[in-house]
């Protein structure tokens, strides 16, 4: 490497190669979905249709794009960075900043919006850390679909394990928050420390 060549700052590298523009577009799209989706049926899930159950699942769309973007850190420019862990930490910071923006769109039910966003971003970080990039989206998408299809009960009840559909108050809500925070902490720690799984199954 020439002596006068300096690698780009972590944030610049992220913005240029890690598809920051696409993430912002996904954020705006998800925020629009949260604004226009009817909320009147949410307190009784699936009572008269699917709209009330779809609102809590909007962060699935946001989180589904994250593993492929986070997996970029397994590629050559990121692995050759002077401090790859620092780059990954900056990346997590940007992702959390965008996630906070998504939560602001969920002001009609901020507790559910925050919990579900935290849970799914944490799940995306865990998936990026433990799974190859091509498969990282699967748990972030499949688990919420199972919660939506199987986790509802008659008369608007929700199974306790369907964490994304649990109302904002009650014992199950505390459990869902505990799982969400744990997923975010574990995912952040594993991703920053070891990086994502590369296409061939190794860590970056």
Secondary structure, 3 states (H helix, E strand, C coil): CCCCCCCCCHHHHHHHHCCHHHHHHHHHHHHHHHHHCCCCCCCCCCCCCCHHHHHHHHHHHHHHCHHHHHHHHHCHHHHCCCCHHHHHHHHHHHHHHHHHHHHHHCHHHHHHHHHHHHHHHHHHHHHHHHCEHHHCHHHHHHHHHHHHHHCECHHHCECCCCHHHCCCCCHHHHHHHHHHHHHHHHHHHHHHHHCCECCCCCEC
